[in-house]
Amino acid sequence: MKATSFTPNLPEKLQQALELHRGGQLAAAQAGYEEILAIHPGHADAINLLAAIAVQTGNPQKAVDLFARAIELDPNNVEAYCNSAMALRQLNQLDAALAHLEKAIALKGDFAEAYLNRGLILSELKQWDAALASYRQVIALEPDYVEAHLACGHVLKELNQLAAALASCDKAIAIVDDYEEAYVGRGTLLHQLKEPHAALSSFDRAIALKPDYATAYHGRSHTSLLLGDFENGWVDYEWRWNDINSSLIGEKRDFQQPLWLGQESIAGKNILLYSEQGLGDTLQFCRYAGLVADMGARVILEVQKPLSNLLGGLKGVSKLITQGDALPAFDYRCPLLSLPLAFGTRLDSIPAPVKYLTSDAAKVAKWLTKLGKKTQPRIGLVWSGSRGHKNDHNRSIALTDLLGHLPAGLQYVSLQKDVRDGDRRTLYSNAQVLEFSDDLHDFSDTAALCEAMDMVISVDTAVAHLSAALGKITWILLPYVPDWRWLLGREDSPWYPSAKLLRQHQFGDWNRVLDLLKAQLNWSFSRVGFSR
């Protein structure tokens, strides 16, 4: 919705307002358009341009109302339909936006921009196949429409067609060599294809083209950290707060108190350490609280409510706050995932005690009573994570697949709090696994149940971090390209001495991982001291 899309062959007053609009003088341009409409209430160009300013100044509802007025004056105004759809998108009225785009396409079947915007709306509705078809229609109409090639790449990535997605990014770059967004898309795909060094080159190119490109730095940080290059990775990771494309990072919070990244002395000072991402991230990086306290600071730790009972006794914490509660006075602050940078953490200097979390002894005793006399080794199971996680389709496993690879002679216990409908039917019809989800009220309950296990087997979820932080033997099942914290190629984790990593060796191939799991369970529990 650009002012420049309107022809300059306009009356003098409109031309003057349009020049102000193009020059970024929106208030003056708006006054000019309103002056024209006061004289000519049905002036379509003035209405459309005034609606464009409403979008630019963050008033999408006003824009929708103005576009509706333009459409009423001219029911065949395809640009008004198309632009109104984008304003409706800002209001999260996606179905209405889609209807407006369909109308624009019905009026003008070769309107490439309408197909592009339709693809965008369909993507937000997660109708991936329909979105891909819409983007491909753009390319059929205009083969060098570079944004459509990149958009195809985004959708193909969601469909796990990574090689095809990479080809779309490469095509976009072939059309526009300095298209920095395409280099970021290419870097992200190469990362997911486990070509990290090529991914770094693409991120580097994007940064060379746009030195303040937060998404490129953030993407590069994940690849550097995956490779174990912590020196560069932690520095780049600080760009996460400016990455508008990241769905994992919490909202950046404004504090008057300065950010502490290790430079200033904090002896005798109050410092707020606070959670910023998922529960697993908090469990992994809360280990730094003791190191901060060792520097003479009084540590205030703010965490998510499900963790508050568990982390109340964490070493080094003077005061625990639940997110949403009022904060006490403090002098400095640091988000948890910036602490590795503050301490200059490298692979050989990760603070990795075997056990840094403890569970409630009374709750452990209750679980032991509930479980009854142990006649077989007890194995805790977690097979799926949050469906809202962007990589959940790669990291979670169906319970039926897992059960088919579990050897007999062991007692299996579900550690899942949230069980999906399909898995719940399997769980309730299978006496092989004990289930206690209704008794898991927060992570202090889950921690106590973990303590009653001889081993925990988990996909990459918060419970994997919990179990390993408790010092329990923890086997973690990882997808082909794991989250950066698990690194590449190794069976152990420098973060968790009690963890063992079982990795996919081909994209999406859980069968080989589960075959290995079964073989290693049989071997582990047939040894002396672990006989059934």
WODA-V679675 format. One record per residue. N is the residue number from 1. PHI is phi in radians with two decimals (none if undefined). Layout:
# WODA-V679675
n = {N;N}
phi = {PHI;PHI}
This chain:
# WODA-V679675
n = {1;2;3;4;5;6;7;8;9;10;11;12;13;14;15;16;17;18;19;20;21;22;23;24;25;26;27;28;29;30;31;32;33;34;35;36;37;38;39;40;41;42;43;44;45;46;47;48;49;50;51;52;53;54;55;56;57;58;59;60;61;62;63;64;65;66;67;68;69;70;71;72;73;74;75;76;77;78;79;80;81;82;83;84;85;86;87;88;89;90;91;92;93;94;95;96;97;98;99;100;101;102;103;104;105;106;107;108;109;110;111;112;113;114;115;116;117;118;119;120;121;122;123;124;125;126;127;128;129;130;131;132;133;134;135;136;137;138;139;140;141;142;143;144;145;146;147;148;149;150;151;152;153;154;155;156;157;158;159;160;161;162;163;164;165;166;167;168;169;170;171;172;173;174;175;176;177;178;179;180;181;182;183;184;185;186;187;188;189;190;191;192;193;194;195;196;197;198;199;200;201;202;203;204;205;206;207;208;209;210;211;212;213;214;215;216;217;218;219;220;221;222;223;224;225;226;227;228;229;230;231;232;233;234;235;236;237;238;239;240;241;242;243;244;245;246;247;248;249;250;251;252;253;254;255;256;257;258;259;260;261;262;263;264;265;266;267;268;269;270;271;272;273;274;275;276;277;278;279;280;281;282;283;284;285;286;287;288;289;290;291;292;293;294;295;296;297;298;299;300;301;302;303;304;305;306;307;308;309;310;311;312;313;314;315;316;317;318;319;320;321;322;323;324;325;326;327;328;329;330;331;332;333;334;335;336;337;338;339;340;341;342;343;344;345;346;347;348;349;350;351;352;353;354;355;356;357;358;359;360;361;362;363;364;365;366;367;368;369;370;371;372;373;374;375;376;377;378;379;380;381;382;383;384;385;386;387;388;389;390;391;392;393;394;395;396;397;398;399;400;401;402;403;404;405;406;407;408;409;410;411;412;413;414;415;416;417;418;419;420;421;422;423;424;425;426;427;428;429;430;431;432;433;434;435;436;437;438;439;440;441;442;443;444;445;446;447;448;449;450;451;452;453;454;455;456;457;458;459;460;461;462;463;464;465;466;467;468;469;470;471;472;473;474;475;476;477;478;479;480;481;482;483;484;485;486;487;488;489;490;491;492;493;494;495;496;497;498;499;500;501;502;503;504;505;506;507;508;509;510;511;512;513;514;515;516;517;518;519;520;521;522;523;524;525;526;527;528;529;530;531;532}
phi = {none;-1.95;-1.06;-1.25;-1.38;-1.66;-1.19;-1.33;-1.44;-2.23;-1.01;-1.00;-1.09;-1.19;-1.10;-1.13;-1.13;-1.13;-1.13;-1.10;-1.07;-1.09;-1.48;1.46;-1.57;-1.19;-1.08;-1.18;-1.11;-1.04;-1.06;-1.14;-1.13;-1.15;-1.11;-1.12;-1.20;-1.14;-1.58;-2.22;-1.02;-1.77;-1.30;-1.08;-1.10;-1.12;-1.11;-1.10;-1.21;-1.16;-1.14;-1.07;-1.15;-1.06;-1.14;-1.10;-1.73;1.36;-2.21;-1.13;-1.14;-1.07;-1.08;-1.04;-1.10;-1.20;-1.14;-1.06;-1.13;-1.13;-1.20;-1.09;-1.27;-2.48;-1.08;-1.81;-1.40;-1.16;-1.15;-1.12;-1.07;-1.15;-1.22;-1.08;-1.05;-1.23;-1.21;-1.10;-1.05;-1.10;-1.53;1.08;-1.69;-1.24;-1.14;-1.16;-1.06;-1.10;-1.10;-1.14;-1.21;-1.09;-1.16;-1.06;-1.20;-1.09;-1.34;-2.51;-1.16;-1.91;-1.52;-1.06;-1.10;-1.15;-1.12;-1.10;-1.18;-1.09;-1.06;-1.09;-1.13;-1.09;-1.13;-1.17;-1.48;1.05;-1.64;-1.13;-1.12;-1.16;-1.10;-1.07;-1.09;-1.19;-1.12;-1.21;-1.17;-1.02;-1.15;-1.10;-1.36;-2.39;-0.99;-1.79;-1.29;-1.11;-1.09;-1.21;-1.10;-1.15;-1.10;-1.00;-1.05;-1.08;-1.21;-1.07;-1.09;-1.11;-1.50;1.08;-1.70;-1.22;-1.12;-1.16;-1.11;-1.10;-1.09;-1.15;-1.11;-1.10;-1.15;-1.06;-1.20;-1.12;-1.38;-2.28;-1.15;-1.83;-1.52;-1.09;-1.12;-1.19;-1.17;-1.16;-1.02;-1.12;-1.10;-1.10;-1.19;-1.12;-1.03;-1.24;-1.53;1.03;-2.14;-1.13;-1.22;-1.17;-1.07;-1.04;-1.08;-1.18;-1.10;-1.05;-1.13;-1.07;-1.22;-1.10;-1.35;-2.47;-1.09;-1.91;-1.42;-1.05;-1.09;-1.19;-1.09;-1.11;-1.08;-1.10;-1.09;-1.09;-1.22;-1.07;-1.15;-1.04;-1.41;1.45;-1.50;-1.25;-1.01;-1.51;-1.11;-1.15;-1.11;-1.10;-1.12;-1.16;-1.27;-0.99;-1.21;-1.78;-1.51;-1.23;-1.60;-1.53;-1.70;-1.62;-1.45;-1.17;-1.09;-1.14;-1.77;-1.68;-2.17;-1.31;-1.24;-1.24;-1.30;-1.78;-2.19;1.77;-1.39;-1.51;-1.25;-2.01;-1.02;1.34;-1.80;-1.63;-2.23;-1.63;-1.82;-2.43;-1.19;-2.34;-2.26;-1.47;-1.11;-1.10;-1.11;-1.10;-1.12;-1.27;-1.76;-1.15;-1.01;-1.33;-1.01;-1.12;-1.18;-1.14;-1.10;-1.12;-1.51;1.64;-1.58;-1.66;-1.65;-1.86;-1.97;-1.86;-2.34;-1.20;-0.97;-1.07;-1.81;-1.13;-1.22;-1.22;-1.64;-1.05;-1.80;-1.11;-0.98;1.60;-1.55;-1.51;-2.59;-1.81;-2.11;-1.56;-0.90;1.78;-1.43;-1.12;-1.61;-1.33;-1.17;-2.63;-1.77;-2.33;-2.57;-2.71;-1.16;-1.02;-1.44;-1.66;-1.14;-1.03;-1.18;-1.04;-1.72;1.03;-1.15;-2.09;-0.97;-1.58;-2.26;-1.12;-1.24;-2.31;-1.12;-1.05;-2.51;-2.23;-2.03;-2.22;-1.88;-1.27;-1.07;-1.15;-1.21;-1.06;-1.06;-1.12;-1.13;-1.09;-1.16;-1.15;-1.28;1.41;-1.06;-1.49;-1.97;-2.46;-1.00;-1.78;-2.11;-1.45;-2.19;-2.36;-2.04;-2.58;-1.97;-1.22;-1.20;-1.37;-1.22;-1.13;-1.89;-1.08;-1.13;-1.68;-1.67;-1.63;-2.20;-1.24;-1.04;-1.05;-1.16;-1.16;-1.05;-1.18;-2.06;-1.67;-1.22;-1.28;1.56;-2.18;-1.67;-1.80;-2.28;-1.30;-1.81;-1.33;-1.44;-1.85;-1.96;-1.24;-0.98;-1.10;-1.21;-1.10;-1.08;-1.12;-1.12;-1.25;-1.66;-2.21;-1.30;-1.19;-2.17;-1.39;-2.29;-2.37;-1.02;-1.20;-1.72;-1.71;-1.48;-2.70;-1.30;-1.22;-1.21;-1.12;-1.07;-1.13;-1.19;-1.02;-1.07;-1.43;-1.62;-1.48;-2.77;-2.11;-2.02;-2.57;-1.32;-1.31;-2.37;-1.08;-1.17;-1.07;-1.13;-1.04;-1.06;-1.17;-1.20;-1.42;1.43;-1.31;-1.07;-2.31;-1.80;-1.99;-1.62;-2.07;-1.26;-0.94;-1.99;-1.42;-1.06;-1.00;-1.18;-1.62;1.03;-2.16;1.41;-1.80;-1.67;-1.98;-2.20;-1.18;-1.46;-2.38;-1.07;-1.60;-1.66;-2.24;-1.88;-1.99;-1.92;-1.17;-1.88;-2.39;-1.00;1.37;-1.59;-1.45;-1.02;-1.14;-1.11;-1.26;-1.07;-1.12;-1.01;-1.08;-1.10;-1.31;-1.13;-1.01;-1.20;-1.12;-1.65;-1.81;-1.31;-1.02;1.60;-2.23;-1.18;-1.49}
